[in-house]
Structures are given as structure tokens and as C-alpha cells.
Amino acid sequence: MKKFIDEVIAEMKKVSWATKKELFNYTIVVGIAVAIVCALIWFCDTVFARLFHIILR
């Protein structure tokens, strides 16, 4: 178990961590992407709901 923990620590030292500014920018980009995808899903759901309502009328 000690060997495993030592290897994990060694690998974590090799990781290139993002800066606070990069992390903030990436978070904003992800938030915008999520909002766009949500809007697209809402739009498609609304269109299909109205189409089915017209078809099944």
C-alpha cells in the first residue's frame, strides 16, 4: 500500500495544474456551453411538443 501511495504522489507532482485565471476562464466557458446546450434542448423540446400536439389533435 505504501508503494501505491508513493507512486500516486510521484505522479501528482508531474501534473500540470491550471492557474486561477485559467480555471476561472475555463469555468466561464463551460457555463456558457451548458447554457447554450440547455437552450437548444429546451427549443427542441418545445418544437416537438407543439408538433405532437398538432399531430395528435
PDB file of N, H, CA, C and O in Angstrom:
ATOM      1  N   MET A   1       0.826  -1.192   0.000  1.00  0.00           N
ATOM      2  CA  MET A   1       0.000   0.000   0.000  1.00  0.00           C
ATOM      3  C   MET A   1       0.876   1.265   0.000  1.00  0.00           C
ATOM      4  O   MET A   1       0.538   2.253  -0.652  1.00  0.00           O
ATOM      5  N   LYS A   2       1.986   1.232   0.723  1.00  0.00           N
ATOM      6  H   LYS A   2       2.261   0.429   1.252  1.00  0.00           H
ATOM      7  CA  LYS A   2       2.876   2.385   0.765  1.00  0.00           C
ATOM      8  C   LYS A   2       3.450   2.688  -0.614  1.00  0.00           C
ATOM      9  O   LYS A   2       3.582   3.850  -0.997  1.00  0.00           O
ATOM     10  N   LYS A   3       3.791   1.636  -1.357  1.00  0.00           N
ATOM     11  H   LYS A   3       3.684   0.691  -1.045  1.00  0.00           H
ATOM     12  CA  LYS A   3       4.337   1.820  -2.701  1.00  0.00           C
ATOM     13  C   LYS A   3       3.306   2.521  -3.595  1.00  0.00           C
ATOM     14  O   LYS A   3       3.646   3.422  -4.362  1.00  0.00           O
ATOM     15  N   PHE A   4       2.056   2.098  -3.484  1.00  0.00           N
ATOM     16  H   PHE A   4       1.780   1.367  -2.861  1.00  0.00           H
ATOM     17  CA  PHE A   4       0.983   2.695  -4.274  1.00  0.00           C
ATOM     18  C   PHE A   4       0.856   4.188  -3.955  1.00  0.00           C
ATOM     19  O   PHE A   4       0.791   5.015  -4.865  1.00  0.00           O
ATOM     20  N   ILE A   5       0.821   4.527  -2.677  1.00  0.00           N
ATOM     21  H   ILE A   5       0.874   3.856  -1.938  1.00  0.00           H
ATOM     22  CA  ILE A   5       0.699   5.930  -2.260  1.00  0.00           C
ATOM     23  C   ILE A   5       1.906   6.739  -2.753  1.00  0.00           C
ATOM     24  O   ILE A   5       1.742   7.862  -3.232  1.00  0.00           O
ATOM     25  N   ASP A   6       3.095   6.185  -2.641  1.00  0.00           N
ATOM     26  H   ASP A   6       3.227   5.273  -2.253  1.00  0.00           H
ATOM     27  CA  ASP A   6       4.292   6.877  -3.120  1.00  0.00           C
ATOM     28  C   ASP A   6       4.227   7.128  -4.621  1.00  0.00           C
ATOM     29  O   ASP A   6       4.623   8.195  -5.091  1.00  0.00           O
ATOM     30  N   GLU A   7       3.728   6.148  -5.377  1.00  0.00           N
ATOM     31  H   GLU A   7       3.407   5.281  -4.995  1.00  0.00           H
ATOM     32  CA  GLU A   7       3.602   6.313  -6.828  1.00  0.00           C
ATOM     33  C   GLU A   7       2.547   7.357  -7.175  1.00  0.00           C
ATOM     34  O   GLU A   7       2.722   8.135  -8.113  1.00  0.00           O
ATOM     35  N   VAL A   8       1.460   7.372  -6.424  1.00  0.00           N
ATOM     36  H   VAL A   8       1.318   6.740  -5.662  1.00  0.00           H
ATOM     37  CA  VAL A   8       0.417   8.379  -6.657  1.00  0.00           C
ATOM     38  C   VAL A   8       0.990   9.771  -6.412  1.00  0.00           C
ATOM     39  O   VAL A   8       0.768  10.684  -7.208  1.00  0.00           O
ATOM     40  N   ILE A   9       1.722   9.936  -5.322  1.00  0.00           N
ATOM     41  H   ILE A   9       1.903   9.195  -4.676  1.00  0.00           H
ATOM     42  CA  ILE A   9       2.323  11.238  -5.020  1.00  0.00           C
ATOM     43  C   ILE A   9       3.303  11.640  -6.113  1.00  0.00           C
ATOM     44  O   ILE A   9       3.340  12.803  -6.515  1.00  0.00           O
ATOM     45  N   ALA A  10       4.094  10.696  -6.596  1.00  0.00           N
ATOM     46  H   ALA A  10       4.064   9.751  -6.270  1.00  0.00           H
ATOM     47  CA  ALA A  10       5.059  10.988  -7.663  1.00  0.00           C
ATOM     48  C   ALA A  10       4.341  11.421  -8.935  1.00  0.00           C
ATOM     49  O   ALA A  10       4.774  12.363  -9.599  1.00  0.00           O
ATOM     50  N   GLU A  11       3.259  10.749  -9.279  1.00  0.00           N
ATOM     51  H   GLU A  11       2.908   9.983  -8.740  1.00  0.00           H
ATOM     52  CA  GLU A  11       2.508  11.106 -10.488  1.00  0.00           C
ATOM     53  C   GLU A  11       1.824  12.462 -10.330  1.00  0.00           C
ATOM     54  O   GLU A  11       1.766  13.238 -11.283  1.00  0.00           O
ATOM     55  N   MET A  12       1.308  12.753  -9.140  1.00  0.00           N
ATOM     56  H   MET A  12       1.355  12.122  -8.366  1.00  0.00           H
ATOM     57  CA  MET A  12       0.631  14.030  -8.920  1.00  0.00           C
ATOM     58  C   MET A  12       1.598  15.200  -9.029  1.00  0.00           C
ATOM     59  O   MET A  12       1.183  16.307  -9.373  1.00  0.00           O
ATOM     60  N   LYS A  13       2.874  14.981  -8.745  1.00  0.00           N
ATOM     61  H   LYS A  13       3.211  14.082  -8.466  1.00  0.00           H
ATOM     62  CA  LYS A  13       3.874  16.032  -8.895  1.00  0.00           C
ATOM     63  C   LYS A  13       4.145  16.348 -10.361  1.00  0.00           C
ATOM     64  O   LYS A  13       4.614  17.438 -10.686  1.00  0.00           O
ATOM     65  N   LYS A  14       3.853  15.401 -11.244  1.00  0.00           N
ATOM     66  H   LYS A  14       3.471  14.515 -10.980  1.00  0.00           H
ATOM     67  CA  LYS A  14       4.064  15.594 -12.681  1.00  0.00           C
ATOM     68  C   LYS A  14       2.907  16.341 -13.349  1.00  0.00           C
ATOM     69  O   LYS A  14       3.037  16.801 -14.483  1.00  0.00           O
ATOM     70  N   VAL A  15       1.783  16.461 -12.651  1.00  0.00           N
ATOM     71  H   VAL A  15       1.678  16.087 -11.729  1.00  0.00           H
ATOM     72  CA  VAL A  15       0.583  17.068 -13.223  1.00  0.00           C
ATOM     73  C   VAL A  15       0.803  18.557 -13.431  1.00  0.00           C
ATOM     74  O   VAL A  15       1.367  19.239 -12.576  1.00  0.00           O
ATOM     75  N   SER A  16       0.350  19.053 -14.580  1.00  0.00           N
ATOM     76  H   SER A  16      -0.108  18.499 -15.274  1.00  0.00           H
ATOM     77  CA  SER A  16       0.413  20.478 -14.864  1.00  0.00           C
ATOM     78  C   SER A  16      -0.929  21.090 -14.445  1.00  0.00           C
ATOM     79  O   SER A  16      -1.938  20.921 -15.130  1.00  0.00           O
ATOM     80  N   TRP A  17      -0.925  21.797 -13.321  1.00  0.00           N
ATOM     81  H   TRP A  17      -0.105  21.934 -12.765  1.00  0.00           H
ATOM     82  CA  TRP A  17      -2.155  22.359 -12.783  1.00  0.00           C
ATOM     83  C   TRP A  17      -2.453  23.704 -13.436  1.00  0.00           C
ATOM     84  O   TRP A  17      -1.540  24.464 -13.761  1.00  0.00           O
ATOM     85  N   ALA A  18      -3.737  23.987 -13.625  1.00  0.00           N
ATOM     86  H   ALA A  18      -4.478  23.370 -13.362  1.00  0.00           H
ATOM     87  CA  ALA A  18      -4.164  25.259 -14.206  1.00  0.00           C
ATOM     88  C   ALA A  18      -3.990  26.380 -13.179  1.00  0.00           C
ATOM     89  O   ALA A  18      -4.093  26.160 -11.973  1.00  0.00           O
ATOM     90  N   THR A  19      -3.727  27.582 -13.684  1.00  0.00           N
ATOM     91  H   THR A  19      -3.644  27.761 -14.665  1.00  0.00           H
ATOM     92  CA  THR A  19      -3.652  28.742 -12.796  1.00  0.00           C
ATOM     93  C   THR A  19      -5.065  29.174 -12.418  1.00  0.00           C
ATOM     94  O   THR A  19      -6.038  28.706 -13.009  1.00  0.00           O
ATOM     95  N   LYS A  20      -5.179  30.064 -11.439  1.00  0.00           N
ATOM     96  H   LYS A  20      -4.388  30.444 -10.959  1.00  0.00           H
ATOM     97  CA  LYS A  20      -6.508  30.545 -11.031  1.00  0.00           C
ATOM     98  C   LYS A  20      -7.214  31.253 -12.177  1.00  0.00           C
ATOM     99  O   LYS A  20      -8.423  31.101 -12.354  1.00  0.00           O
ATOM    100  N   LYS A  21      -6.460  32.030 -12.958  1.00  0.00           N
ATOM    101  H   LYS A  21      -5.479  32.154 -12.814  1.00  0.00           H
ATOM    102  CA  LYS A  21      -7.057  32.747 -14.090  1.00  0.00           C
ATOM    103  C   LYS A  21      -7.558  31.764 -15.145  1.00  0.00           C
ATOM    104  O   LYS A  21      -8.658  31.930 -15.672  1.00  0.00           O
ATOM    105  N   GLU A  22      -6.756  30.738 -15.459  1.00  0.00           N
ATOM    106  H   GLU A  22      -5.862  30.603 -15.031  1.00  0.00           H
ATOM    107  CA  GLU A  22      -7.179  29.722 -16.432  1.00  0.00           C
ATOM    108  C   GLU A  22      -8.410  28.981 -15.929  1.00  0.00           C
ATOM    109  O   GLU A  22      -9.351  28.735 -16.684  1.00  0.00           O
ATOM    110  N   LEU A  23      -8.396  28.632 -14.664  1.00  0.00           N
ATOM    111  H   LEU A  23      -7.632  28.831 -14.050  1.00  0.00           H
ATOM    112  CA  LEU A  23      -9.536  27.921 -14.081  1.00  0.00           C
ATOM    113  C   LEU A  23     -10.798  28.766 -14.167  1.00  0.00           C
ATOM    114  O   LEU A  23     -11.865  28.255 -14.508  1.00  0.00           O
ATOM    115  N   PHE A  24     -10.686  30.052 -13.861  1.00  0.00           N
ATOM    116  H   PHE A  24      -9.819  30.467 -13.584  1.00  0.00           H
ATOM    117  CA  PHE A  24     -11.828  30.961 -13.950  1.00  0.00           C
ATOM    118  C   PHE A  24     -12.340  31.035 -15.385  1.00  0.00           C
ATOM    119  O   PHE A  24     -13.545  30.945 -15.621  1.00  0.00           O
ATOM    120  N   ASN A  25     -11.422  31.199 -16.348  1.00  0.00           N
ATOM    121  H   ASN A  25     -10.444  31.272 -16.156  1.00  0.00           H
ATOM    122  CA  ASN A  25     -11.828  31.289 -17.753  1.00  0.00           C
ATOM    123  C   ASN A  25     -12.480  29.997 -18.234  1.00  0.00           C
ATOM    124  O   ASN A  25     -13.493  30.035 -18.932  1.00  0.00           O
ATOM    125  N   TYR A  26     -11.906  28.859 -17.866  1.00  0.00           N
ATOM    126  H   TYR A  26     -11.083  28.828 -17.298  1.00  0.00           H
ATOM    127  CA  TYR A  26     -12.486  27.576 -18.273  1.00  0.00           C
ATOM    128  C   TYR A  26     -13.874  27.390 -17.662  1.00  0.00           C
ATOM    129  O   TYR A  26     -14.771  26.842 -18.303  1.00  0.00           O
ATOM    130  N   THR A  27     -14.047  27.846 -16.425  1.00  0.00           N
ATOM    131  H   THR A  27     -13.319  28.291 -15.904  1.00  0.00           H
ATOM    132  CA  THR A  27     -15.349  27.731 -15.770  1.00  0.00           C
ATOM    133  C   THR A  27     -16.389  28.562 -16.507  1.00  0.00           C
ATOM    134  O   THR A  27     -17.521  28.117 -16.696  1.00  0.00           O
ATOM    135  N   ILE A  28     -16.011  29.762 -16.923  1.00  0.00           N
ATOM    136  H   ILE A  28     -15.091  30.123 -16.770  1.00  0.00           H
ATOM    137  CA  ILE A  28     -16.930  30.619 -17.686  1.00  0.00           C
ATOM    138  C   ILE A  28     -17.296  29.956 -19.009  1.00  0.00           C
ATOM    139  O   ILE A  28     -18.465  29.943 -19.393  1.00  0.00           O
ATOM    140  N   VAL A  29     -16.310  29.407 -19.707  1.00  0.00           N
ATOM    141  H   VAL A  29     -15.360  29.417 -19.396  1.00  0.00           H
ATOM    142  CA  VAL A  29     -16.566  28.747 -20.992  1.00  0.00           C
ATOM    143  C   VAL A  29     -17.517  27.562 -20.810  1.00  0.00           C
ATOM    144  O   VAL A  29     -18.443  27.382 -21.600  1.00  0.00           O
ATOM    145  N   VAL A  30     -17.292  26.766 -19.783  1.00  0.00           N
ATOM    146  H   VAL A  30     -16.539  26.913 -19.141  1.00  0.00           H
ATOM    147  CA  VAL A  30     -18.167  25.616 -19.528  1.00  0.00           C
ATOM    148  C   VAL A  30     -19.577  26.093 -19.187  1.00  0.00           C
ATOM    149  O   VAL A  30     -20.555  25.508 -19.652  1.00  0.00           O
ATOM    150  N   GLY A  31     -19.689  27.142 -18.385  1.00  0.00           N
ATOM    151  H   GLY A  31     -18.894  27.617 -18.007  1.00  0.00           H
ATOM    152  CA  GLY A  31     -21.010  27.683 -18.041  1.00  0.00           C
ATOM    153  C   GLY A  31     -21.766  28.154 -19.269  1.00  0.00           C
ATOM    154  O   GLY A  31     -22.963  27.897 -19.402  1.00  0.00           O
ATOM    155  N   ILE A  32     -21.069  28.847 -20.173  1.00  0.00           N
ATOM    156  H   ILE A  32     -20.097  29.055 -20.065  1.00  0.00           H
ATOM    157  CA  ILE A  32     -21.710  29.314 -21.410  1.00  0.00           C
ATOM    158  C   ILE A  32     -22.122  28.124 -22.281  1.00  0.00           C
ATOM    159  O   ILE A  32     -23.215  28.117 -22.847  1.00  0.00           O
ATOM    160  N   ALA A  33     -21.252  27.127 -22.385  1.00  0.00           N
ATOM    161  H   ALA A  33     -20.364  27.134 -21.925  1.00  0.00           H
ATOM    162  CA  ALA A  33     -21.575  25.948 -23.192  1.00  0.00           C
ATOM    163  C   ALA A  33     -22.797  25.220 -22.621  1.00  0.00           C
ATOM    164  O   ALA A  33     -23.661  24.775 -23.376  1.00  0.00           O
ATOM    165  N   VAL A  34     -22.869  25.099 -21.306  1.00  0.00           N
ATOM    166  H   VAL A  34     -22.166  25.460 -20.693  1.00  0.00           H
ATOM    167  CA  VAL A  34     -24.016  24.439 -20.671  1.00  0.00           C
ATOM    168  C   VAL A  34     -25.285  25.235 -20.943  1.00  0.00           C
ATOM    169  O   VAL A  34     -26.327  24.648 -21.238  1.00  0.00           O
ATOM    170  N   ALA A  35     -25.217  26.557 -20.850  1.00  0.00           N
ATOM    171  H   ALA A  35     -24.371  27.034 -20.611  1.00  0.00           H
ATOM    172  CA  ALA A  35     -26.394  27.386 -21.112  1.00  0.00           C
ATOM    173  C   ALA A  35     -26.866  27.234 -22.558  1.00  0.00           C
ATOM    174  O   ALA A  35     -28.068  27.159 -22.811  1.00  0.00           O
ATOM    175  N   ILE A  36     -25.935  27.189 -23.501  1.00  0.00           N
ATOM    176  H   ILE A  36     -24.959  27.250 -23.296  1.00  0.00           H
ATOM    177  CA  ILE A  36     -26.295  27.028 -24.918  1.00  0.00           C
ATOM    178  C   ILE A  36     -26.951  25.671 -25.154  1.00  0.00           C
ATOM    179  O   ILE A  36     -27.967  25.585 -25.845  1.00  0.00           O
ATOM    180  N   VAL A  37     -26.381  24.616 -24.590  1.00  0.00           N
ATOM    181  H   VAL A  37     -25.556  24.686 -24.029  1.00  0.00           H
ATOM    182  CA  VAL A  37     -26.943  23.276 -24.766  1.00  0.00           C
ATOM    183  C   VAL A  37     -28.329  23.196 -24.122  1.00  0.00           C
ATOM    184  O   VAL A  37     -29.244  22.598 -24.688  1.00  0.00           O
ATOM    185  N   CYS A  38     -28.484  23.794 -22.942  1.00  0.00           N
ATOM    186  H   CYS A  38     -27.741  24.280 -22.482  1.00  0.00           H
ATOM    187  CA  CYS A  38     -29.800  23.806 -22.286  1.00  0.00           C
ATOM    188  C   CYS A  38     -30.831  24.536 -23.142  1.00  0.00           C
ATOM    189  O   CYS A  38     -31.961  24.070 -23.289  1.00  0.00           O
ATOM    190  N   ALA A  39     -30.446  25.673 -23.703  1.00  0.00           N
ATOM    191  H   ALA A  39     -29.528  26.051 -23.583  1.00  0.00           H
ATOM    192  CA  ALA A  39     -31.362  26.425 -24.563  1.00  0.00           C
ATOM    193  C   ALA A  39     -31.732  25.615 -25.802  1.00  0.00           C
ATOM    194  O   ALA A  39     -32.890  25.621 -26.220  1.00  0.00           O
ATOM    195  N   LEU A  40     -30.773  24.928 -26.385  1.00  0.00           N
ATOM    196  H   LEU A  40     -29.832  24.923 -26.045  1.00  0.00           H
ATOM    197  CA  LEU A  40     -31.042  24.104 -27.563  1.00  0.00           C
ATOM    198  C   LEU A  40     -31.995  22.958 -27.235  1.00  0.00           C
ATOM    199  O   LEU A  40     -32.920  22.678 -27.997  1.00  0.00           O
ATOM    200  N   ILE A  41     -31.771  22.304 -26.112  1.00  0.00           N
ATOM    201  H   ILE A  41     -31.020  22.532 -25.493  1.00  0.00           H
ATOM    202  CA  ILE A  41     -32.664  21.215 -25.698  1.00  0.00           C
ATOM    203  C   ILE A  41     -34.066  21.749 -25.422  1.00  0.00           C
ATOM    204  O   ILE A  41     -35.054  21.131 -25.818  1.00  0.00           O
ATOM    205  N   TRP A  42     -34.158  22.895 -24.743  1.00  0.00           N
ATOM    206  H   TRP A  42     -33.355  23.396 -24.421  1.00  0.00           H
ATOM    207  CA  TRP A  42     -35.463  23.494 -24.466  1.00  0.00           C
ATOM    208  C   TRP A  42     -36.189  23.832 -25.777  1.00  0.00           C
ATOM    209  O   TRP A  42     -37.384  23.571 -25.916  1.00  0.00           O
ATOM    210  N   PHE A  43     -35.459  24.413 -26.731  1.00  0.00           N
ATOM    211  H   PHE A  43     -34.488  24.625 -26.619  1.00  0.00           H
ATOM    212  CA  PHE A  43     -36.055  24.780 -28.017  1.00  0.00           C
ATOM    213  C   PHE A  43     -36.579  23.540 -28.746  1.00  0.00           C
ATOM    214  O   PHE A  43     -37.711  23.530 -29.230  1.00  0.00           O
ATOM    215  N   CYS A  44     -35.748  22.497 -28.821  1.00  0.00           N
ATOM    216  H   CYS A  44     -34.828  22.506 -28.428  1.00  0.00           H
ATOM    217  CA  CYS A  44     -36.171  21.262 -29.498  1.00  0.00           C
ATOM    218  C   CYS A  44     -37.365  20.634 -28.794  1.00  0.00           C
ATOM    219  O   CYS A  44     -38.294  20.160 -29.449  1.00  0.00           O
ATOM    220  N   ASP A  45     -37.348  20.626 -27.480  1.00  0.00           N
ATOM    221  H   ASP A  45     -36.594  21.011 -26.948  1.00  0.00           H
ATOM    222  CA  ASP A  45     -38.461  20.053 -26.714  1.00  0.00           C
ATOM    223  C   ASP A  45     -39.756  20.821 -26.982  1.00  0.00           C
ATOM    224  O   ASP A  45     -40.818  20.218 -27.138  1.00  0.00           O
ATOM    225  N   THR A  46     -39.664  22.135 -27.034  1.00  0.00           N
ATOM    226  H   THR A  46     -38.801  22.625 -26.908  1.00  0.00           H
ATOM    227  CA  THR A  46     -40.848  22.945 -27.301  1.00  0.00           C
ATOM    228  C   THR A  46     -41.390  22.694 -28.706  1.00  0.00           C
ATOM    229  O   THR A  46     -42.597  22.539 -28.893  1.00  0.00           O
ATOM    230  N   VAL A  47     -40.504  22.654 -29.681  1.00  0.00           N
ATOM    231  H   VAL A  47     -39.523  22.779 -29.529  1.00  0.00           H
ATOM    232  CA  VAL A  47     -40.931  22.420 -31.070  1.00  0.00           C
ATOM    233  C   VAL A  47     -41.585  21.048 -31.197  1.00  0.00           C
ATOM    234  O   VAL A  47     -42.663  20.936 -31.782  1.00  0.00           O
ATOM    235  N   PHE A  48     -40.954  19.999 -30.659  1.00  0.00           N
ATOM    236  H   PHE A  48     -40.079  20.090 -30.183  1.00  0.00           H
ATOM    237  CA  PHE A  48     -41.517  18.664 -30.764  1.00  0.00           C
ATOM    238  C   PHE A  48     -42.830  18.535 -29.993  1.00  0.00           C
ATOM    239  O   PHE A  48     -43.740  17.840 -30.443  1.00  0.00           O
ATOM    240  N   ALA A  49     -42.937  19.185 -28.856  1.00  0.00           N
ATOM    241  H   ALA A  49     -42.197  19.750 -28.491  1.00  0.00           H
ATOM    242  CA  ALA A  49     -44.183  19.136 -28.088  1.00  0.00           C
ATOM    243  C   ALA A  49     -45.321  19.766 -28.887  1.00  0.00           C
ATOM    244  O   ALA A  49     -46.429  19.230 -28.923  1.00  0.00           O
ATOM    245  N   ARG A  50     -45.051  20.886 -29.518  1.00  0.00           N
ATOM    246  H   ARG A  50     -44.151  21.321 -29.488  1.00  0.00           H
ATOM    247  CA  ARG A  50     -46.099  21.527 -30.327  1.00  0.00           C
ATOM    248  C   ARG A  50     -46.441  20.684 -31.554  1.00  0.00           C
ATOM    249  O   ARG A  50     -47.611  20.588 -31.925  1.00  0.00           O
ATOM    250  N   LEU A  51     -45.440  20.073 -32.188  1.00  0.00           N
ATOM    251  H   LEU A  51     -44.490  20.151 -31.887  1.00  0.00           H
ATOM    252  CA  LEU A  51     -45.713  19.214 -33.342  1.00  0.00           C
ATOM    253  C   LEU A  51     -46.580  18.021 -32.946  1.00  0.00           C
ATOM    254  O   LEU A  51     -47.545  17.695 -33.636  1.00  0.00           O
ATOM    255  N   PHE A  52     -46.238  17.379 -31.847  1.00  0.00           N
ATOM    256  H   PHE A  52     -45.453  17.644 -31.286  1.00  0.00           H
ATOM    257  CA  PHE A  52     -47.041  16.239 -31.391  1.00  0.00           C
ATOM    258  C   PHE A  52     -48.442  16.681 -31.009  1.00  0.00           C
ATOM    259  O   PHE A  52     -49.404  15.948 -31.236  1.00  0.00           O
ATOM    260  N   HIS A  53     -48.570  17.866 -30.432  1.00  0.00           N
ATOM    261  H   HIS A  53     -47.788  18.461 -30.247  1.00  0.00           H
ATOM    262  CA  HIS A  53     -49.900  18.370 -30.077  1.00  0.00           C
ATOM    263  C   HIS A  53     -50.726  18.586 -31.336  1.00  0.00           C
ATOM    264  O   HIS A  53     -51.915  18.266 -31.356  1.00  0.00           O
ATOM    265  N   ILE A  54     -50.117  19.121 -32.383  1.00  0.00           N
ATOM    266  H   ILE A  54     -49.152  19.381 -32.368  1.00  0.00           H
ATOM    267  CA  ILE A  54     -50.825  19.331 -33.656  1.00  0.00           C
ATOM    268  C   ILE A  54     -51.175  18.000 -34.294  1.00  0.00           C
ATOM    269  O   ILE A  54     -52.292  17.829 -34.784  1.00  0.00           O
ATOM    270  N   ILE A  55     -50.243  17.049 -34.300  1.00  0.00           N
ATOM    271  H   ILE A  55     -49.336  17.187 -33.902  1.00  0.00           H
ATOM    272  CA  ILE A  55     -50.474  15.748 -34.935  1.00  0.00           C
ATOM    273  C   ILE A  55     -51.577  14.970 -34.201  1.00  0.00           C
ATOM    274  O   ILE A  55     -52.441  14.364 -34.834  1.00  0.00           O
ATOM    275  N   LEU A  56     -51.539  14.992 -32.896  1.00  0.00           N
ATOM    276  H   LEU A  56     -50.837  15.484 -32.381  1.00  0.00           H
ATOM    277  CA  LEU A  56     -52.486  14.190 -32.117  1.00  0.00           C
ATOM    278  C   LEU A  56     -53.802  14.894 -31.855  1.00  0.00           C
ATOM    279  O   LEU A  56     -54.674  14.337 -31.188  1.00  0.00           O
ATOM    280  N   ARG A  57     -53.960  16.072 -32.349  1.00  0.00           N
ATOM    281  H   ARG A  57     -53.251  16.524 -32.891  1.00  0.00           H
ATOM    282  CA  ARG A  57     -55.189  16.840 -32.143  1.00  0.00           C
ATOM    283  C   ARG A  57     -56.337  16.202 -32.778  1.00  0.00           C
ATOM    284  O   ARG A  57     -57.451  16.720 -32.700  1.00  0.00           O
TER     285      ARG A  57
END
